[in-house]
Amino acid sequence: MCDIIYRKINKKDYPYIKDMMNQNFYLYEYIEDKRILNTFLNSYLYNCLAEQTFTMVAEKDGKAIGVIMGNAKEDYKLYKSLIYILKGVYYTILTGIKAMIYNTNIKQYKGITLIYKKLMLKADKKFDGILTLFVVSSDYQGGGIGKNLLKQLFDYQSKNSVNSMYVYTDSKCNYKFYDSNGFKRLGQDTFNVKTANKQFDLEIFLYEYDF
C-alpha cells in the first residue's frame, strides 16, 4: 500500500476516527441511543487525546483509515493536554446529562472501566508507557497498516525511555493482533453486557509490551 500516508493528526480526522472507534469497538452496542452516541464518542476521543503524547494517522485518499495514540510518561506535559482534558470532561458530563434526559442506561461502559482498574490492581506493576488508542478501518486491515503504526509508536517510546507499556482490549476487538506482535497478556476478566436489546459476555484483557 504505497499510497498510504503516515502523518500527524488534525481536526479533520476526528469524524473518521470516531467512526472507526464506533464500528471496530462496537460502541453502538453499549450506547444504543444515537442521540447520546456521538456525544459519548466525543468524550472517548478527547479523553484519549488528553492521555497521549504521540499520535500517528494513516491516510488514504484524503481520509484517516487508521490511528495510533500512545504515551511516554517522561514526555507528558499537563499544559499540552489541558484543552483535551477540559473537552473530555465537558463531553463526559454532557453524555451523562443526555442519558438522564432520554432515560438511557450508560452504566455498561462504566462497568468495563471498573474491570480495567481491577486488572491493573491484580497485575501490580508500574508502567511508563501506554497504548491509548489503536484502530484501523476494517476495510484496510491485514495490509500492514497496523504494524506500521505500531512500529512508529515503538520507535517513539524507545526514544523516550519507555521500558514497559500497557493496553486494554477485549474479545470484540482484534486482540489476537497483540498476541502475534510481542505483547504479553497479564490478565483477563469477564463482563456481562446487558442492554435493552441484547446480552452477552465480554472478555476483557490487559496486555503489556516490554522494550
Backbone as ProteinMPNN parsed JSONL, in Angstrom:
{"seq_chain_A": "MCDIIYRKINKKDYPYIKDMMNQNFYLYEYIEDKRILNTFLNSYLYNCLAEQTFTMVAEKDGKAIGVIMGNAKEDYKLYKSLIYILKGVYYTILTGIKAMIYNTNIKQYKGITLIYKKLMLKADKKFDGILTLFVVSSDYQGGGIGKNLLKQLFDYQSKNSVNSMYVYTDSKCNYKFYDSNGFKRLGQDTFNVKTANKQFDLEIFLYEYDF", "coords_chain_A": {"N_chain_A": [[0.846, -1.201, 0.0], [1.511, 1.505, -1.135], [0.425, 3.985, -1.407], [-0.403, 4.939, 0.983], [-0.337, 7.421, 3.456], [1.521, 8.447, 6.239], [1.108, 10.432, 9.018], [0.882, 13.368, 11.213], [-1.902, 13.941, 13.446], [-4.927, 15.774, 12.7], [-7.727, 18.064, 13.113], [-9.632, 17.498, 11.169], [-9.56, 14.811, 10.955], [-11.015, 13.746, 13.018], [-13.872, 12.998, 12.733], [-13.638, 10.657, 11.126], [-12.048, 9.04, 12.746], [-13.699, 8.707, 14.987], [-15.778, 7.281, 13.797], [-14.426, 4.909, 13.087], [-13.727, 3.989, 15.655], [-16.27, 3.56, 16.722], [-17.344, 1.569, 15.01], [-15.357, -0.503, 14.969], [-14.873, -1.035, 17.663], [-17.353, -1.654, 18.471], [-19.029, 0.14, 19.826], [-21.578, 1.111, 19.603], [-23.124, -0.91, 20.526], [-23.126, -0.681, 23.238], [-23.962, 1.895, 23.79], [-26.846, 2.529, 22.771], [-28.684, 4.466, 22.012], [-28.812, 6.804, 19.56], [-28.866, 9.525, 19.899], [-27.27, 9.982, 21.999], [-24.942, 8.676, 21.476], [-23.009, 9.982, 19.723], [-22.101, 12.066, 21.324], [-20.963, 10.606, 23.388], [-18.905, 9.36, 21.916], [-17.351, 11.595, 21.309], [-16.499, 12.211, 23.902], [-14.981, 9.921, 24.479], [-12.956, 10.107, 22.496], [-11.697, 12.613, 23.092], [-10.794, 12.124, 25.676], [-8.905, 10.165, 25.164], [-7.113, 11.68, 23.617], [-6.292, 13.444, 25.589], [-4.645, 11.904, 27.112], [-2.559, 11.028, 25.519], [0.82, 11.314, 24.233], [1.874, 10.995, 21.865], [0.792, 10.709, 18.555], [-0.187, 9.125, 15.572], [-1.424, 9.12, 12.286], [-2.838, 7.139, 9.717], [-3.367, 7.774, 6.366], [-5.469, 7.657, 3.506], [-6.429, 8.547, 0.286], [-7.22, 11.063, 1.191], [-8.543, 10.7, 3.625], [-8.609, 9.64, 7.06], [-7.62, 6.379, 7.834], [-6.656, 4.87, 9.78], [-5.345, 4.968, 13.116], [-3.034, 5.621, 15.755], [-2.467, 6.103, 19.17], [-0.341, 6.962, 21.805], [1.539, 6.95, 24.9], [4.285, 8.359, 26.584], [5.598, 8.381, 29.679], [7.571, 10.167, 30.671], [7.488, 12.176, 28.836], [5.142, 13.478, 29.075], [3.216, 16.4, 29.38], [1.276, 18.44, 31.302], [0.135, 20.931, 30.587], [0.04, 20.823, 27.826], [-1.958, 19.068, 27.372], [-4.222, 20.144, 28.413], [-6.455, 21.412, 27.103], [-7.634, 19.243, 25.84], [-8.287, 17.698, 28.058], [-10.22, 19.329, 29.308], [-12.217, 19.382, 27.335], [-12.789, 16.669, 27.246], [-13.888, 16.28, 29.805], [-16.11, 17.956, 29.574], [-17.654, 16.681, 27.51], [-18.057, 14.219, 28.696], [-19.633, 14.851, 30.918], [-21.81, 15.931, 29.527], [-22.695, 13.666, 28.168], [-23.685, 12.163, 30.32], [-25.77, 13.846, 31.17], [-27.467, 13.833, 28.905], [-28.115, 11.136, 28.94], [-29.711, 10.988, 31.203], [-31.818, 12.684, 30.438], [-32.914, 11.333, 28.242], [-33.5, 8.977, 29.418], [-31.711, 6.75, 29.437], [-29.629, 3.959, 29.967], [-26.294, 4.117, 30.673], [-24.455, 2.725, 32.037], [-23.15, 0.428, 31.364], [-20.714, 0.758, 29.948], [-19.265, 2.056, 31.911], [-18.986, 0.011, 33.713], [-17.143, -1.595, 32.421], [-14.834, -0.026, 32.562], [-14.336, -0.245, 35.253], [-13.546, -2.894, 35.414], [-11.131, -2.655, 34.048], [-9.597, -1.247, 35.961], [-9.552, -3.136, 37.981], [-8.1, -5.226, 36.795], [-5.627, -3.959, 36.506], [-4.874, -3.546, 39.158], [-4.561, -6.184, 39.982], [-2.426, -6.937, 38.383], [-0.353, -5.516, 39.486], [1.844, -3.834, 38.774], [4.091, -1.309, 37.624], [3.978, 0.981, 34.952], [5.621, 2.76, 32.309], [4.627, 3.648, 29.977], [1.875, 3.885, 27.639], [-0.485, 2.369, 25.459], [-2.774, 4.117, 24.036], [-4.911, 4.482, 22.193], [-5.85, 2.576, 19.409], [-6.628, 1.831, 16.239], [-7.696, 0.52, 13.141], [-9.308, 0.987, 10.082], [-11.792, -1.351, 9.165], [-11.896, -1.99, 6.5], [-9.31, -1.916, 5.642], [-7.715, -3.586, 7.074], [-5.183, -6.05, 7.701], [-3.327, -5.412, 5.815], [-0.919, -4.461, 6.659], [-0.943, -1.915, 7.766], [-1.592, -1.525, 10.467], [0.669, -2.704, 11.729], [2.671, -0.975, 10.828], [1.882, 1.459, 12.016], [2.106, 0.704, 14.702], [4.861, 0.25, 14.883], [5.797, 2.858, 14.573], [4.95, 3.983, 16.979], [6.387, 2.359, 18.791], [9.034, 3.125, 18.14], [9.004, 5.811, 18.92], [8.442, 5.556, 21.708], [10.626, 4.079, 22.571], [12.659, 5.936, 22.25], [12.016, 7.654, 24.239], [12.494, 6.633, 26.739], [10.785, 4.545, 27.568], [10.156, 1.583, 29.183], [8.254, -0.363, 29.594], [4.988, -0.828, 28.438], [1.352, -0.609, 28.547], [-1.847, -1.95, 27.465], [-5.37, -1.968, 27.157], [-7.803, -4.272, 25.989], [-10.408, -6.143, 24.286], [-12.625, -8.993, 23.725], [-14.255, -8.349, 21.607], [-12.728, -6.886, 19.974], [-9.771, -6.938, 17.827], [-7.972, -8.681, 19.404], [-6.094, -10.675, 19.156], [-4.127, -9.708, 17.57], [-2.314, -8.488, 19.259], [-1.288, -10.695, 20.591], [0.253, -11.816, 18.562], [2.198, -9.978, 18.079], [4.238, -9.567, 19.916], [3.289, -8.823, 22.438], [2.422, -9.407, 25.88], [0.009, -11.174, 27.666], [-1.346, -10.056, 30.592], [-3.553, -10.363, 32.215], [-7.065, -11.249, 32.491], [-10.63, -10.77, 32.419], [-14.169, -11.296, 32.85], [-17.006, -9.623, 31.632], [-20.423, -9.089, 31.9], [-22.459, -7.915, 29.526], [-25.324, -5.995, 29.412], [-27.96, -4.74, 27.697], [-30.784, -2.874, 26.401], [-31.569, -4.373, 24.249], [-29.965, -6.621, 23.969], [-27.79, -9.196, 25.345], [-24.634, -10.24, 26.442], [-21.485, -11.951, 27.037], [-18.399, -10.398, 27.654], [-15.019, -10.675, 27.119], [-12.342, -9.231, 28.743], [-9.118, -7.864, 28.406], [-5.809, -7.332, 29.688], [-2.826, -6.235, 28.422], [0.768, -6.221, 28.128], [3.764, -4.662, 26.886], [7.132, -5.145, 26.677], [10.118, -3.323, 26.342]], "CA_chain_A": [[0.0, 0.0, 0.0], [2.447, 2.614, -1.217], [-0.293, 5.255, -1.427], [-0.761, 5.298, 2.35], [0.467, 8.484, 4.048], [1.554, 8.448, 7.706], [1.301, 11.834, 9.393], [0.298, 13.797, 12.478], [-3.347, 14.084, 13.459], [-5.532, 17.105, 12.702], [-9.131, 18.012, 13.493], [-10.481, 16.911, 10.129], [-9.523, 13.358, 11.131], [-11.844, 13.311, 14.146], [-15.064, 12.211, 12.358], [-13.228, 9.335, 10.645], [-11.578, 8.272, 13.897], [-14.87, 8.338, 15.785], [-16.494, 6.223, 13.087], [-13.66, 3.672, 13.249], [-13.894, 3.561, 17.039], [-17.636, 3.068, 16.893], [-17.547, 0.319, 14.274], [-14.395, -1.555, 15.323], [-15.006, -1.361, 19.079], [-18.769, -1.98, 18.685], [-19.528, 1.012, 20.892], [-23.022, 1.258, 19.407], [-23.809, -1.959, 21.276], [-23.218, -0.254, 24.635], [-24.738, 3.138, 23.79], [-27.735, 2.244, 21.648], [-29.408, 5.676, 21.639], [-27.968, 7.604, 18.681], [-28.838, 10.903, 20.393], [-26.222, 10.03, 23.023], [-23.738, 8.001, 20.987], [-21.973, 10.885, 19.21], [-21.536, 12.773, 22.478], [-20.093, 9.626, 24.037], [-17.719, 9.2, 21.079], [-16.525, 12.783, 21.545], [-15.889, 12.026, 25.221], [-13.974, 8.866, 24.332], [-11.845, 10.613, 21.7], [-10.951, 13.666, 23.79], [-10.083, 11.525, 26.806], [-7.708, 9.535, 24.597], [-6.203, 12.76, 23.253], [-5.764, 14.025, 26.826], [-3.663, 10.986, 27.701], [-1.483, 10.727, 24.583], [1.933, 12.225, 23.949], [2.26, 10.682, 20.478], [-0.298, 10.228, 17.712], [0.107, 8.999, 14.149], [-2.59, 8.763, 11.488], [-2.653, 6.594, 8.368], [-4.327, 8.433, 5.48], [-5.592, 7.209, 2.119], [-7.42, 9.315, -0.48], [-7.665, 12.235, 1.931], [-9.236, 10.435, 4.884], [-7.917, 8.787, 8.031], [-8.071, 4.987, 7.821], [-6.046, 4.222, 10.936], [-4.723, 5.899, 14.065], [-2.48, 5.082, 16.992], [-2.107, 7.084, 20.191], [0.398, 6.369, 22.906], [2.024, 7.841, 25.937], [5.549, 8.126, 27.28], [5.406, 9.099, 30.941], [8.516, 11.267, 30.857], [7.221, 13.199, 27.833], [3.811, 14.052, 29.305], [3.156, 17.761, 29.937], [-0.131, 18.721, 31.577], [-0.348, 22.11, 29.871], [-0.217, 20.456, 26.434], [-3.165, 18.24, 27.329], [-5.296, 20.791, 29.165], [-7.644, 21.641, 26.282], [-8.267, 17.941, 25.636], [-8.87, 17.311, 29.349], [-11.442, 20.119, 29.51], [-13.232, 18.919, 26.389], [-13.183, 15.337, 27.687], [-14.784, 16.454, 30.948], [-17.357, 18.542, 29.06], [-18.459, 15.69, 26.798], [-18.436, 13.179, 29.649], [-20.781, 15.387, 31.665], [-22.929, 16.048, 28.589], [-23.207, 12.317, 27.938], [-24.487, 11.815, 31.487], [-26.999, 14.659, 31.15], [-28.333, 13.301, 27.854], [-28.603, 9.825, 29.371], [-30.828, 11.24, 32.122], [-32.927, 13.278, 29.68], [-33.528, 10.313, 27.392], [-33.724, 7.79, 30.25], [-30.892, 5.693, 28.852], [-28.615, 3.419, 30.861], [-24.946, 4.095, 30.092], [-23.577, 2.146, 33.048], [-22.419, -0.717, 30.846], [-19.331, 1.103, 29.663], [-18.625, 2.351, 33.189], [-18.632, -1.276, 34.292], [-15.928, -2.051, 31.759], [-13.698, 0.725, 33.109], [-14.046, -0.809, 36.58], [-12.77, -4.106, 35.148], [-9.773, -2.19, 33.744], [-8.921, -0.93, 37.222], [-9.365, -4.401, 38.699], [-6.993, -5.939, 36.15], [-4.382, -3.259, 36.791], [-4.534, -3.836, 40.554], [-4.079, -7.566, 40.035], [-1.109, -7.01, 37.731], [0.573, -4.97, 40.476], [3.053, -3.461, 38.054], [4.119, 0.073, 37.167], [4.33, 1.142, 33.546], [5.998, 4.129, 31.936], [4.06, 3.924, 28.666], [0.512, 3.404, 27.406], [-1.082, 2.4, 24.132], [-4.022, 4.775, 24.417], [-5.946, 4.204, 21.19], [-5.266, 1.926, 18.238], [-7.714, 1.308, 15.417], [-7.55, 0.594, 11.688], [-10.572, 0.72, 9.4], [-11.953, -2.767, 8.816], [-11.673, -2.138, 5.059], [-7.871, -1.903, 5.339], [-6.985, -4.456, 7.979], [-4.473, -7.146, 7.076], [-2.408, -4.915, 4.801], [0.314, -3.958, 7.266], [-1.085, -0.559, 8.309], [-1.499, -1.615, 11.926], [2.059, -2.958, 12.108], [3.435, 0.249, 10.583], [1.527, 2.416, 13.074], [2.678, 0.216, 15.959], [6.305, 0.492, 14.829], [6.003, 4.294, 14.816], [4.814, 4.19, 18.425], [7.528, 1.714, 19.436], [10.213, 3.968, 17.931], [8.852, 6.99, 19.777], [8.552, 5.204, 23.12], [12.016, 3.673, 22.837], [13.461, 7.162, 22.34], [11.578, 8.415, 25.406], [12.79, 5.87, 27.965], [9.726, 3.624, 27.976], [10.604, 0.201, 29.36], [7.102, -1.252, 29.535], [3.712, -0.131, 28.264], [0.19, -1.488, 28.647], [-3.036, -1.64, 26.667], [-6.571, -2.759, 27.417], [-8.592, -4.618, 24.814], [-11.442, -7.118, 24.646], [-12.905, -10.04, 22.746], [-14.926, -7.755, 20.454], [-11.677, -6.272, 19.151], [-8.789, -7.866, 17.265], [-6.985, -8.831, 20.473], [-5.04, -11.622, 18.76], [-3.049, -8.912, 16.977], [-1.31, -8.274, 20.3], [-0.637, -11.989, 20.826], [1.189, -12.123, 17.48], [3.139, -8.874, 17.872], [5.185, -9.414, 21.014], [2.675, -8.414, 23.7], [2.172, -10.468, 26.856], [-1.259, -10.983, 28.366], [-1.152, -10.038, 32.041], [-4.761, -10.776, 32.925], [-8.339, -11.103, 31.797], [-11.82, -10.901, 33.252], [-15.399, -11.352, 32.057], [-18.045, -8.649, 31.98], [-21.689, -9.395, 31.251], [-23.062, -6.707, 28.965], [-26.786, -6.057, 29.333], [-28.592, -3.538, 27.157], [-32.217, -3.056, 26.186], [-31.843, -5.293, 23.144], [-29.086, -7.79, 23.905], [-26.969, -9.546, 26.498], [-23.536, -11.117, 26.042], [-20.28, -11.896, 27.858], [-17.26, -9.755, 27.019], [-13.73, -10.943, 27.755], [-11.523, -8.019, 28.777], [-7.721, -8.257, 28.57], [-4.728, -6.378, 29.922], [-1.577, -6.659, 27.797], [1.93, -5.375, 28.291], [4.852, -4.826, 25.94], [8.408, -4.751, 27.269], [11.118, -2.907, 25.368]], "C_chain_A": [[0.88, 1.25, 0.0], [1.756, 3.967, -1.236], [-0.802, 5.664, -0.051], [0.202, 6.353, 2.87], [0.376, 8.37, 5.565], [1.938, 9.845, 8.158], [0.711, 12.106, 10.765], [-1.214, 13.984, 12.332], [-3.753, 15.545, 13.268], [-7.039, 16.96, 12.887], [-10.027, 17.385, 12.433], [-10.496, 15.384, 10.192], [-10.556, 12.869, 12.143], [-13.089, 12.525, 13.727], [-14.722, 10.808, 11.882], [-12.785, 8.45, 11.805], [-12.743, 7.818, 14.754], [-15.658, 7.22, 15.108], [-15.764, 4.885, 13.211], [-13.791, 3.125, 14.658], [-15.258, 2.919, 17.239], [-17.826, 1.702, 16.244], [-16.633, -0.798, 14.761], [-14.479, -1.973, 16.776], [-16.446, -1.699, 19.457], [-19.393, -1.131, 19.794], [-21.026, 1.227, 20.793], [-23.808, 0.171, 20.131], [-23.957, -1.603, 22.756], [-24.053, 1.018, 24.78], [-25.663, 3.069, 22.577], [-28.503, 3.471, 21.164], [-28.498, 6.593, 20.829], [-27.882, 9.063, 19.123], [-27.725, 11.089, 21.43], [-24.893, 9.552, 22.461], [-22.66, 8.967, 20.524], [-21.309, 11.676, 20.327], [-20.574, 11.863, 23.235], [-18.805, 9.426, 23.242], [-16.786, 10.397, 21.206], [-15.793, 12.678, 22.878], [-14.745, 11.03, 25.146], [-12.738, 9.42, 23.618], [-11.033, 11.641, 22.466], [-10.234, 13.139, 25.031], [-8.838, 10.772, 26.348], [-6.669, 10.591, 24.232], [-5.56, 13.386, 24.484], [-4.632, 13.195, 27.403], [-2.43, 10.8, 26.826], [-0.367, 11.776, 24.598], [2.451, 11.997, 22.527], [1.037, 10.16, 19.737], [0.151, 10.203, 16.257], [-1.141, 8.501, 13.43], [-2.133, 8.156, 10.166], [-3.751, 7.17, 7.489], [-4.298, 7.8, 4.095], [-6.711, 8.0, 1.455], [-8.046, 10.434, 0.354], [-8.415, 11.961, 3.215], [-8.434, 9.478, 5.757], [-8.512, 7.387, 7.976], [-7.442, 4.194, 8.96], [-5.425, 5.274, 11.833], [-4.155, 5.122, 15.241], [-2.12, 6.235, 17.902], [-1.399, 6.361, 21.317], [0.966, 7.428, 23.822], [3.391, 7.382, 26.411], [5.513, 9.005, 28.53], [6.317, 10.302, 31.063], [8.267, 12.424, 29.888], [5.887, 13.912, 28.058], [3.92, 15.422, 29.966], [1.686, 18.145, 30.087], [-0.664, 19.875, 30.733], [-0.659, 21.802, 28.407], [-1.527, 19.698, 26.287], [-4.393, 18.943, 27.895], [-6.569, 20.976, 28.343], [-8.389, 20.337, 26.036], [-8.937, 17.457, 26.923], [-10.199, 18.015, 29.561], [-12.555, 19.653, 28.584], [-13.708, 17.517, 26.752], [-14.157, 15.399, 28.844], [-16.148, 16.97, 30.48], [-18.241, 17.479, 28.4], [-18.861, 14.523, 27.692], [-19.657, 13.613, 30.455], [-22.013, 15.464, 30.767], [-23.539, 14.694, 28.267], [-24.111, 11.884, 29.086], [-25.805, 12.559, 31.524], [-27.979, 14.126, 30.107], [-28.912, 11.945, 28.247], [-29.782, 9.978, 30.329], [-32.049, 11.771, 31.376], [-33.678, 12.209, 28.887], [-33.715, 8.981, 28.105], [-33.008, 6.568, 29.691], [-29.803, 5.253, 29.829], [-27.264, 3.379, 30.148], [-23.941, 3.454, 31.055], [-22.759, 0.979, 32.529], [-20.953, -0.375, 30.606], [-18.575, 1.465, 30.936], [-18.186, 1.068, 33.874], [-17.345, -1.835, 33.699], [-14.71, -1.329, 32.317], [-13.344, 0.24, 34.519], [-13.25, -2.111, 36.451], [-11.323, -3.74, 34.83], [-8.988, -1.957, 35.033], [-8.618, -2.2, 38.013], [-8.182, -5.18, 38.124], [-5.647, -5.29, 36.466], [-3.934, -3.515, 38.226], [-3.968, -5.25, 40.698], [-2.685, -7.694, 39.436], [-0.015, -6.502, 38.65], [1.922, -4.613, 39.843], [2.96, -2.007, 37.618], [4.615, 0.126, 35.73], [4.741, 2.586, 33.288], [5.55, 4.475, 30.523], [2.682, 3.312, 28.536], [0.24, 3.379, 25.904], [-2.52, 2.86, 24.347], [-5.174, 4.444, 23.485], [-5.264, 3.628, 19.961], [-6.397, 1.32, 17.431], [-7.395, 1.528, 13.949], [-8.894, 0.244, 11.073], [-10.641, -0.741, 8.97], [-11.721, -3.016, 7.329], [-10.194, -2.28, 4.702], [-7.055, -2.778, 6.277], [-6.327, -5.594, 7.211], [-3.465, -6.722, 6.026], [-1.137, -4.308, 5.351], [0.221, -2.572, 7.862], [-0.938, -0.572, 9.824], [-0.068, -1.831, 12.395], [2.925, -1.715, 11.906], [3.151, 1.305, 11.647], [2.16, 1.999, 14.403], [4.179, 0.454, 16.005], [6.628, 1.96, 15.101], [5.924, 4.596, 16.312], [5.984, 3.574, 19.168], [8.784, 2.583, 19.324], [10.171, 5.19, 18.841], [9.081, 6.629, 21.245], [9.968, 4.773, 23.485], [12.922, 4.886, 23.022], [13.123, 7.984, 23.583], [11.549, 7.559, 26.67], [11.632, 5.024, 28.474], [10.29, 2.213, 28.037], [9.463, -0.795, 29.215], [5.834, -0.426, 29.373], [2.567, -1.135, 28.352], [-0.921, -1.023, 27.714], [-4.17, -2.544, 27.139], [-7.247, -3.078, 26.086], [-9.62, -5.66, 25.235], [-11.749, -8.027, 23.471], [-13.715, -9.551, 21.555], [-13.907, -7.168, 19.474], [-10.719, -7.347, 18.644], [-7.647, -8.077, 18.263], [-5.848, -9.776, 20.098], [-3.884, -10.924, 18.049], [-1.936, -8.708, 17.994], [-0.564, -9.567, 20.613], [0.465, -12.256, 19.802], [2.218, -11.023, 17.241], [3.944, -8.538, 19.131], [4.623, -8.949, 22.331], [2.443, -9.637, 24.585], [0.869, -10.173, 27.575], [-1.036, -11.111, 29.871], [-2.374, -10.521, 32.805], [-5.984, -10.62, 32.063], [-9.477, -11.317, 32.771], [-13.037, -10.857, 32.333], [-16.391, -10.33, 32.575], [-19.298, -8.993, 31.196], [-22.365, -8.096, 30.822], [-24.566, -6.917, 28.839], [-27.304, -4.713, 28.834], [-30.066, -3.842, 26.933], [-32.501, -4.16, 25.178], [-30.976, -6.547, 23.12], [-28.36, -8.012, 25.224], [-25.878, -10.499, 26.021], [-22.378, -10.949, 27.01], [-19.132, -11.315, 27.042], [-16.007, -10.102, 27.799], [-12.852, -9.697, 27.628], [-10.099, -8.406, 29.149], [-6.846, -7.055, 28.909], [-3.453, -6.979, 29.347], [-0.455, -5.704, 28.167], [2.919, -5.65, 27.156], [6.123, -4.308, 26.591], [9.419, -4.433, 26.172], [12.497, -3.443, 25.751]], "O_chain_A": [[0.98, 1.956, 1.003], [2.417, 4.996, -1.096], [-1.553, 6.632, 0.069], [1.417, 6.205, 2.742], [-0.714, 8.214, 6.116], [2.962, 10.383, 7.739], [0.126, 11.228, 11.399], [-1.727, 14.162, 11.227], [-3.003, 16.45, 13.634], [-7.567, 15.85, 12.824], [-11.064, 16.805, 12.757], [-11.336, 14.738, 9.565], [-10.931, 11.697, 12.124], [-13.353, 11.471, 14.307], [-15.44, 9.86, 12.199], [-13.102, 7.261, 11.847], [-12.776, 6.672, 15.202], [-16.15, 6.312, 15.778], [-16.395, 3.848, 13.417], [-13.949, 1.918, 14.84], [-15.373, 1.859, 17.855], [-18.395, 0.792, 16.846], [-17.086, -1.927, 14.947], [-14.194, -3.124, 17.108], [-16.734, -1.995, 20.616], [-20.185, -1.625, 20.596], [-21.679, 1.498, 21.801], [-25.015, 0.305, 20.332], [-24.812, -2.156, 23.448], [-24.761, 1.196, 25.771], [-25.296, 3.504, 21.485], [-28.931, 3.507, 20.01], [-27.512, 7.107, 21.358], [-26.935, 9.764, 18.765], [-27.295, 12.211, 21.7], [-23.833, 9.978, 22.92], [-21.497, 8.799, 20.893], [-20.105, 11.929, 20.289], [-19.505, 12.295, 23.667], [-17.727, 9.332, 23.828], [-15.565, 10.236, 21.209], [-14.613, 13.014, 22.975], [-13.666, 11.27, 25.687], [-11.611, 9.228, 24.077], [-9.805, 11.558, 22.494], [-9.178, 13.655, 25.398], [-7.832, 10.742, 27.056], [-5.482, 10.417, 24.505], [-4.406, 13.814, 24.43], [-3.762, 13.717, 28.1], [-1.363, 10.451, 27.333], [-0.579, 12.944, 24.925], [3.34, 12.703, 22.052], [0.331, 9.278, 20.228], [0.787, 11.139, 15.774], [-1.824, 7.588, 13.896], [-1.156, 8.609, 9.57], [-4.932, 7.07, 7.821], [-3.235, 7.452, 3.58], [-7.81, 8.11, 1.999], [-9.238, 10.717, 0.241], [-8.89, 12.902, 3.851], [-7.69, 8.629, 5.266], [-9.728, 7.209, 8.057], [-7.669, 2.991, 9.089], [-5.027, 6.343, 11.37], [-4.71, 4.109, 15.668], [-1.537, 7.227, 17.464], [-1.811, 5.277, 21.73], [0.884, 8.628, 23.557], [3.633, 6.193, 26.615], [5.41, 10.228, 28.436], [5.879, 11.36, 31.514], [8.776, 13.526, 30.092], [5.541, 14.837, 27.323], [4.612, 15.592, 30.969], [0.943, 18.17, 29.107], [-1.782, 19.809, 30.222], [-1.522, 22.444, 27.809], [-2.131, 19.685, 25.215], [-5.493, 18.391, 27.858], [-7.661, 20.717, 28.847], [-9.62, 20.312, 26.022], [-10.022, 16.877, 26.884], [-11.188, 17.389, 29.944], [-13.708, 19.541, 29.002], [-14.887, 17.199, 26.591], [-15.143, 14.662, 28.871], [-17.194, 16.495, 30.921], [-19.432, 17.386, 28.696], [-19.9, 13.903, 27.467], [-20.595, 12.839, 30.65], [-23.117, 15.111, 31.181], [-24.754, 14.578, 28.11], [-25.175, 11.309, 28.861], [-26.84, 11.986, 31.864], [-29.17, 13.981, 30.382], [-30.061, 11.639, 27.928], [-30.735, 9.2, 30.279], [-33.178, 11.36, 31.647], [-34.909, 12.182, 28.862], [-34.048, 7.975, 27.478], [-33.602, 5.507, 29.497], [-29.137, 6.087, 30.442], [-27.108, 2.688, 29.14], [-22.73, 3.621, 30.905], [-21.786, 0.571, 33.163], [-20.059, -1.121, 31.008], [-17.375, 1.211, 31.035], [-17.147, 1.029, 34.534], [-16.555, -2.471, 34.397], [-13.665, -1.946, 32.524], [-12.185, 0.307, 34.927], [-12.385, -2.399, 37.279], [-10.395, -4.415, 35.275], [-7.855, -2.416, 35.173], [-7.563, -2.321, 38.635], [-7.366, -5.724, 38.867], [-4.649, -5.982, 36.668], [-2.742, -3.683, 38.482], [-3.016, -5.476, 41.445], [-1.861, -8.467, 39.925], [1.115, -6.988, 38.609], [2.981, -5.03, 40.311], [1.879, -1.523, 37.281], [5.543, -0.585, 35.345], [4.276, 3.51, 33.956], [6.013, 5.452, 29.934], [2.35, 2.348, 29.225], [0.684, 4.262, 25.17], [-3.372, 2.088, 24.784], [-6.283, 4.159, 23.936], [-4.228, 4.127, 19.523], [-7.058, 0.39, 17.893], [-6.891, 2.582, 13.559], [-9.546, -0.705, 11.508], [-9.662, -1.297, 8.472], [-11.385, -4.133, 6.936], [-9.856, -2.71, 3.599], [-5.826, -2.713, 6.271], [-6.85, -6.05, 6.194], [-2.815, -7.568, 5.411], [-0.359, -3.709, 4.609], [1.204, -2.08, 8.417], [-0.244, 0.269, 10.395], [0.365, -1.203, 13.362], [3.808, -1.432, 12.715], [4.07, 1.97, 12.126], [2.685, 2.835, 15.138], [4.716, 0.822, 17.05], [7.61, 2.272, 15.776], [6.726, 5.364, 16.845], [6.526, 4.193, 20.084], [9.513, 2.753, 20.301], [11.173, 5.556, 19.455], [9.826, 7.314, 21.946], [10.452, 5.067, 24.579], [13.837, 4.87, 23.846], [13.859, 8.905, 23.939], [10.701, 7.735, 27.545], [11.508, 4.806, 29.679], [10.838, 1.711, 27.055], [9.665, -1.926, 28.773], [5.629, 0.557, 30.086], [2.773, -2.345, 28.248], [-0.941, 0.114, 27.244], [-3.967, -3.712, 27.471], [-7.261, -2.253, 25.173], [-9.696, -6.021, 26.41], [-11.214, -7.861, 22.375], [-13.849, -10.282, 20.574], [-14.201, -6.983, 18.293], [-10.846, -8.521, 18.993], [-6.504, -7.702, 18.002], [-4.757, -9.686, 20.661], [-2.792, -11.48, 17.938], [-0.756, -8.747, 17.645], [0.64, -9.549, 20.869], [1.491, -12.852, 20.131], [3.02, -11.114, 16.312], [4.283, -7.38, 19.377], [5.383, -8.697, 23.266], [2.287, -10.756, 24.094], [0.647, -9.054, 28.039], [-0.59, -12.15, 30.357], [-2.25, -11.032, 33.918], [-5.954, -9.947, 31.033], [-9.317, -11.957, 33.81], [-12.943, -10.432, 31.181], [-16.594, -10.185, 33.78], [-19.25, -9.168, 29.979], [-22.785, -7.29, 31.653], [-25.023, -7.889, 28.237], [-27.107, -3.681, 29.475], [-30.537, -4.937, 27.239], [-33.545, -4.809, 25.238], [-31.23, -7.45, 22.323], [-28.323, -7.142, 26.093], [-26.153, -11.45, 25.288], [-22.286, -9.946, 27.717], [-18.921, -11.691, 25.889], [-15.933, -9.854, 29.002], [-12.651, -9.179, 26.53], [-9.883, -9.176, 30.085], [-7.102, -5.929, 28.481], [-3.044, -8.078, 29.723], [-0.689, -4.537, 28.479], [2.913, -6.722, 26.551], [6.18, -3.152, 27.011], [9.558, -5.177, 25.201], [13.474, -3.195, 25.044]]}, "name": "protein", "num_of_chains": 1, "seq": "MCDIIYRKINKKDYPYIKDMMNQNFYLYEYIEDKRILNTFLNSYLYNCLAEQTFTMVAEKDGKAIGVIMGNAKEDYKLYKSLIYILKGVYYTILTGIKAMIYNTNIKQYKGITLIYKKLMLKADKKFDGILTLFVVSSDYQGGGIGKNLLKQLFDYQSKNSVNSMYVYTDSKCNYKFYDSNGFKRLGQDTFNVKTANKQFDLEIFLYEYDF"}
